[in-house]
Amino acid sequence: MALTNPAEASQPLDHTDEEPIPLKTRRIHTFFEPLLLLVALVDAVRNTAGPRPPEPEIDVQDPTQLFCAFVNKLGHVCDREKGGKTVTSFVVLHDGADPQQVHYVFAMNKQSDDQLQSTRTYVRTLLRKVGQAPEGQLNQHDARRWLLFHILRFNRPRVMIYLKKLRDQATSCLKKCQADATEESM
């Protein structure tokens, strides 16, 4: 959490006018270890790297910004494996013979020929569907739905990892809540 004004730093808990909230000893220990870890991590990385800047707002009325965002997102939806092992980059080139035509060229690291061909087919299908999308906000529901389905299907390996982690965290959270509820009833 970033402070808006460093001069307004909060006082230590033993110097405040607020009344402490009584907690059972077991509850206090629940927070102690994560707080120590947080303090250690913050201290370890204090001067190493700045926070990642948020993605800039896209002016949807500006065709250049909109197109750049589209090409950027196209690269994101092609990385089907979680982690930094693979990266996809796109460049869009004007056709020298026909200025109305462009060529989408992509590069991926650590991919087999079969994986590259699979991604090529996927990108062609996405671009074709985007090109066929009807004009107007109201008519785009089915096209958007199809695109999202296709993107999720292609990225299934990565999505499955996220879902497994979410399921594991939810299970852990539920067990913790049940254990805490059992302790409180004693």
C-alpha positions as YAML, in Angstrom:
chain: A
units: angstrom
residues:
- id: 1
  name: MET
  ca: [0.00, 0.00, 0.00]
- id: 2
  name: ALA
  ca: [1.54, 3.30, -1.06]
- id: 3
  name: LEU
  ca: [1.18, 6.38, 1.07]
- id: 4
  name: THR
  ca: [0.02, 9.47, -0.76]
- id: 5
  name: ASN
  ca: [2.14, 11.69, 1.45]
- id: 6
  name: PRO
  ca: [5.17, 10.18, 3.22]
- id: 7
  name: ALA
  ca: [4.95, 12.86, 5.92]
- id: 8
  name: GLU
  ca: [1.58, 11.40, 6.98]
- id: 9
  name: ALA
  ca: [2.97, 8.02, 8.01]
- id: 10
  name: SER
  ca: [0.89, 6.30, 10.67]
- id: 11
  name: GLN
  ca: [2.13, 6.13, 14.24]
- id: 12
  name: PRO
  ca: [3.20, 2.83, 15.80]
- id: 13
  name: LEU
  ca: [0.34, 1.02, 17.50]
- id: 14
  name: ASP
  ca: [1.69, 1.77, 20.98]
- id: 15
  name: HIS
  ca: [1.51, 5.54, 20.26]
- id: 16
  name: THR
  ca: [-2.06, 5.80, 19.00]
- id: 17
  name: ASP
  ca: [-5.17, 6.98, 20.77]
- id: 18
  name: GLU
  ca: [-7.20, 4.05, 19.44]
- id: 19
  name: GLU
  ca: [-8.32, 1.23, 21.68]
- id: 20
  name: PRO
  ca: [-6.89, -2.17, 20.75]
- id: 21
  name: ILE
  ca: [-9.32, -4.85, 19.67]
- id: 22
  name: PRO
  ca: [-9.11, -7.87, 21.98]
- id: 23
  name: LEU
  ca: [-8.30, -11.11, 20.17]
- id: 24
  name: LYS
  ca: [-7.71, -14.63, 21.35]
- id: 25
  name: THR
  ca: [-4.02, -15.53, 21.47]
- id: 26
  name: ARG
  ca: [-4.49, -18.08, 18.67]
- id: 27
  name: ARG
  ca: [-5.89, -15.37, 16.36]
- id: 28
  name: ILE
  ca: [-2.96, -13.05, 17.06]
- id: 29
  name: HIS
  ca: [-0.49, -15.80, 16.14]
- id: 30
  name: THR
  ca: [-2.38, -16.36, 12.90]
- id: 31
  name: PHE
  ca: [-1.38, -12.87, 11.75]
- id: 32
  name: PHE
  ca: [2.13, -12.80, 13.22]
- id: 33
  name: GLU
  ca: [3.97, -15.05, 10.74]
- id: 34
  name: PRO
  ca: [2.50, -13.48, 7.58]
- id: 35
  name: LEU
  ca: [3.31, -10.01, 8.94]
- id: 36
  name: LEU
  ca: [6.91, -10.99, 9.62]
- id: 37
  name: LEU
  ca: [7.16, -12.38, 6.10]
- id: 38
  name: LEU
  ca: [5.65, -9.20, 4.65]
- id: 39
  name: VAL
  ca: [8.09, -6.99, 6.56]
- id: 40
  name: ALA
  ca: [11.04, -9.15, 5.45]
- id: 41
  name: LEU
  ca: [9.94, -9.11, 1.81]
- id: 42
  name: VAL
  ca: [9.33, -5.37, 1.77]
- id: 43
  name: ASP
  ca: [12.71, -4.77, 3.38]
- id: 44
  name: ALA
  ca: [14.47, -7.12, 0.94]
- id: 45
  name: VAL
  ca: [13.10, -5.46, -2.20]
- id: 46
  name: ARG
  ca: [12.84, -1.89, -0.93]
- id: 47
  name: ASN
  ca: [15.28, -0.36, -3.43]
- id: 48
  name: THR
  ca: [15.46, -3.04, -6.09]
- id: 49
  name: ALA
  ca: [12.61, -2.30, -8.45]
- id: 50
  name: GLY
  ca: [9.79, 0.14, -8.75]
- id: 51
  name: PRO
  ca: [6.20, -0.95, -9.01]
- id: 52
  name: ARG
  ca: [5.04, -2.00, -12.43]
- id: 53
  name: PRO
  ca: [3.32, 0.93, -14.05]
- id: 54
  name: PRO
  ca: [-0.34, 0.40, -14.83]
- id: 55
  name: GLU
  ca: [-1.24, -0.08, -18.46]
- id: 56
  name: PRO
  ca: [-2.16, 3.29, -19.89]
- id: 57
  name: GLU
  ca: [-5.78, 4.06, -20.60]
- id: 58
  name: ILE
  ca: [-6.67, 3.46, -24.23]
- id: 59
  name: ASP
  ca: [-8.51, 6.19, -26.05]
- id: 60
  name: VAL
  ca: [-10.95, 4.07, -28.02]
- id: 61
  name: GLN
  ca: [-11.63, 7.05, -30.27]
- id: 62
  name: ASP
  ca: [-7.97, 7.08, -31.38]
- id: 63
  name: PRO
  ca: [-7.53, 4.41, -34.09]
- id: 64
  name: THR
  ca: [-3.74, 4.25, -33.58]
- id: 65
  name: GLN
  ca: [-4.02, 3.58, -29.83]
- id: 66
  name: LEU
  ca: [-6.81, 1.10, -30.38]
- id: 67
  name: PHE
  ca: [-4.83, -0.81, -33.01]
- id: 68
  name: CYS
  ca: [-1.66, -0.89, -30.86]
- id: 69
  name: ALA
  ca: [-3.69, -2.26, -27.94]
- id: 70
  name: PHE
  ca: [-5.22, -4.89, -30.23]
- id: 71
  name: VAL
  ca: [-1.81, -6.08, -31.45]
- id: 72
  name: ASN
  ca: [-0.50, -6.13, -27.85]
- id: 73
  name: LYS
  ca: [-3.46, -8.24, -26.67]
- id: 74
  name: LEU
  ca: [-3.04, -10.53, -29.67]
- id: 75
  name: GLY
  ca: [0.40, -11.42, -28.36]
- id: 76
  name: HIS
  ca: [-1.00, -12.07, -24.88]
- id: 77
  name: VAL
  ca: [-3.68, -14.51, -26.04]
- id: 78
  name: CYS
  ca: [-1.10, -16.58, -27.95]
- id: 79
  name: ASP
  ca: [0.93, -17.53, -24.87]
- id: 80
  name: ARG
  ca: [-0.88, -20.66, -23.82]
- id: 81
  name: GLU
  ca: [1.55, -21.81, -21.14]
- id: 82
  name: LYS
  ca: [1.80, -20.20, -17.71]
- id: 83
  name: GLY
  ca: [5.07, -18.60, -16.79]
- id: 84
  name: GLY
  ca: [7.71, -16.79, -18.76]
- id: 85
  name: LYS
  ca: [8.86, -19.75, -20.83]
- id: 86
  name: THR
  ca: [7.18, -18.58, -24.01]
- id: 87
  name: VAL
  ca: [6.72, -15.09, -25.37]
- id: 88
  name: THR
  ca: [4.82, -14.10, -28.49]
- id: 89
  name: SER
  ca: [5.53, -10.88, -30.32]
- id: 90
  name: PHE
  ca: [3.65, -9.41, -33.25]
- id: 91
  name: VAL
  ca: [4.55, -6.86, -35.85]
- id: 92
  name: VAL
  ca: [2.13, -5.58, -38.46]
- id: 93
  name: LEU
  ca: [3.63, -4.67, -41.83]
- id: 94
  name: HIS
  ca: [2.03, -2.80, -44.72]
- id: 95
  name: ASP
  ca: [2.06, -4.63, -48.02]
- id: 96
  name: GLY
  ca: [4.40, -2.83, -50.44]
- id: 97
  name: ALA
  ca: [2.19, -3.61, -53.44]
- id: 98
  name: ASP
  ca: [-1.17, -2.89, -51.79]
- id: 99
  name: PRO
  ca: [-1.18, -0.26, -49.01]
- id: 100
  name: GLN
  ca: [-4.68, -1.40, -47.97]
- id: 101
  name: GLN
  ca: [-3.29, -4.79, -46.95]
- id: 102
  name: VAL
  ca: [-1.21, -5.65, -43.91]
- id: 103
  name: HIS
  ca: [0.73, -8.72, -42.87]
- id: 104
  name: TYR
  ca: [0.68, -9.96, -39.29]
- id: 105
  name: VAL
  ca: [4.05, -11.50, -38.48]
- id: 106
  name: PHE
  ca: [4.61, -13.20, -35.15]
- id: 107
  name: ALA
  ca: [7.56, -14.75, -33.41]
- id: 108
  name: MET
  ca: [7.56, -17.16, -30.49]
- id: 109
  name: ASN
  ca: [10.42, -18.56, -28.51]
- id: 110
  name: LYS
  ca: [10.82, -22.17, -27.39]
- id: 111
  name: GLN
  ca: [8.15, -23.60, -29.70]
- id: 112
  name: SER
  ca: [8.22, -26.65, -31.94]
- id: 113
  name: ASP
  ca: [7.15, -26.44, -35.58]
- id: 114
  name: ASP
  ca: [3.85, -28.10, -34.68]
- id: 115
  name: GLN
  ca: [3.20, -25.53, -31.95]
- id: 116
  name: LEU
  ca: [4.01, -22.68, -34.34]
- id: 117
  name: GLN
  ca: [1.63, -24.08, -36.96]
- id: 118
  name: SER
  ca: [-1.08, -24.51, -34.33]
- id: 119
  name: THR
  ca: [-0.62, -20.90, -33.22]
- id: 120
  name: ARG
  ca: [-0.62, -19.74, -36.85]
- id: 121
  name: THR
  ca: [-3.96, -21.46, -37.48]
- id: 122
  name: TYR
  ca: [-5.34, -20.01, -34.24]
- id: 123
  name: VAL
  ca: [-4.23, -16.45, -35.12]
- id: 124
  name: ARG
  ca: [-5.63, -16.71, -38.65]
- id: 125
  name: THR
  ca: [-8.96, -17.89, -37.24]
- id: 126
  name: LEU
  ca: [-9.02, -15.06, -34.69]
- id: 127
  name: LEU
  ca: [-8.17, -12.41, -37.29]
- id: 128
  name: ARG
  ca: [-10.76, -13.79, -39.72]
- id: 129
  name: LYS
  ca: [-13.44, -13.72, -37.02]
- id: 130
  name: VAL
  ca: [-12.48, -10.18, -35.95]
- id: 131
  name: GLY
  ca: [-12.68, -9.12, -39.61]
- id: 132
  name: GLN
  ca: [-16.16, -10.64, -39.89]
- id: 133
  name: ALA
  ca: [-17.48, -9.01, -36.70]
- id: 134
  name: PRO
  ca: [-20.58, -6.93, -37.41]
- id: 135
  name: GLU
  ca: [-20.51, -3.18, -37.02]
- id: 136
  name: GLY
  ca: [-22.15, -1.63, -33.98]
- id: 137
  name: GLN
  ca: [-22.05, -2.48, -30.29]
- id: 138
  name: LEU
  ca: [-25.41, -4.28, -30.24]
- id: 139
  name: ASN
  ca: [-24.52, -6.73, -33.01]
- id: 140
  name: GLN
  ca: [-21.19, -7.87, -31.58]
- id: 141
  name: HIS
  ca: [-22.37, -10.09, -28.74]
- id: 142
  name: ASP
  ca: [-22.13, -13.38, -30.65]
- id: 143
  name: ALA
  ca: [-18.77, -12.50, -32.23]
- id: 144
  name: ARG
  ca: [-17.32, -11.51, -28.83]
- id: 145
  name: ARG
  ca: [-18.66, -14.69, -27.25]
- id: 146
  name: TRP
  ca: [-17.14, -16.84, -30.00]
- id: 147
  name: LEU
  ca: [-13.78, -15.04, -29.71]
- id: 148
  name: LEU
  ca: [-13.63, -15.48, -25.93]
- id: 149
  name: PHE
  ca: [-14.54, -19.15, -26.24]
- id: 150
  name: HIS
  ca: [-11.83, -19.68, -28.88]
- id: 151
  name: ILE
  ca: [-9.23, -17.83, -26.78]
- id: 152
  name: LEU
  ca: [-10.09, -19.84, -23.66]
- id: 153
  name: ARG
  ca: [-9.96, -23.11, -25.60]
- id: 154
  name: PHE
  ca: [-6.54, -22.31, -27.07]
- id: 155
  name: ASN
  ca: [-5.22, -21.17, -23.68]
- id: 156
  name: ARG
  ca: [-6.68, -24.14, -21.83]
- id: 157
  name: PRO
  ca: [-3.32, -25.33, -20.39]
- id: 158
  name: ARG
  ca: [-2.71, -21.94, -18.75]
- id: 159
  name: VAL
  ca: [-6.32, -21.50, -17.66]
- id: 160
  name: MET
  ca: [-6.34, -24.97, -16.08]
- id: 161
  name: ILE
  ca: [-3.30, -24.04, -13.96]
- id: 162
  name: TYR
  ca: [-5.05, -20.87, -12.78]
- id: 163
  name: LEU
  ca: [-8.23, -22.81, -11.98]
- id: 164
  name: LYS
  ca: [-6.28, -25.45, -10.05]
- id: 165
  name: LYS
  ca: [-4.52, -22.77, -8.00]
- id: 166
  name: LEU
  ca: [-7.82, -21.02, -7.36]
- id: 167
  name: ARG
  ca: [-9.41, -24.31, -6.28]
- id: 168
  name: ASP
  ca: [-6.44, -25.11, -4.00]
- id: 169
  name: GLN
  ca: [-6.56, -21.67, -2.40]
- id: 170
  name: ALA
  ca: [-10.33, -21.87, -1.92]
- id: 171
  name: THR
  ca: [-9.98, -25.31, -0.29]
- id: 172
  name: SER
  ca: [-7.20, -24.05, 1.98]
- id: 173
  name: CYS
  ca: [-9.25, -21.00, 2.92]
- id: 174
  name: LEU
  ca: [-12.30, -23.13, 3.69]
- id: 175
  name: LYS
  ca: [-10.26, -25.50, 5.89]
- id: 176
  name: LYS
  ca: [-8.75, -22.54, 7.74]
- id: 177
  name: CYS
  ca: [-12.17, -21.00, 8.34]
- id: 178
  name: GLN
  ca: [-13.55, -24.33, 9.56]
- id: 179
  name: ALA
  ca: [-10.57, -24.78, 11.91]
- id: 180
  name: ASP
  ca: [-11.00, -21.25, 13.26]
- id: 181
  name: ALA
  ca: [-14.73, -21.79, 13.75]
- id: 182
  name: THR
  ca: [-14.02, -25.04, 15.63]
- id: 183
  name: GLU
  ca: [-11.47, -23.28, 17.87]
- id: 184
  name: GLU
  ca: [-13.87, -20.44, 18.67]
- id: 185
  name: SER
  ca: [-16.64, -22.85, 19.65]
- id: 186
  name: MET
  ca: [-14.37, -24.50, 22.23]
...
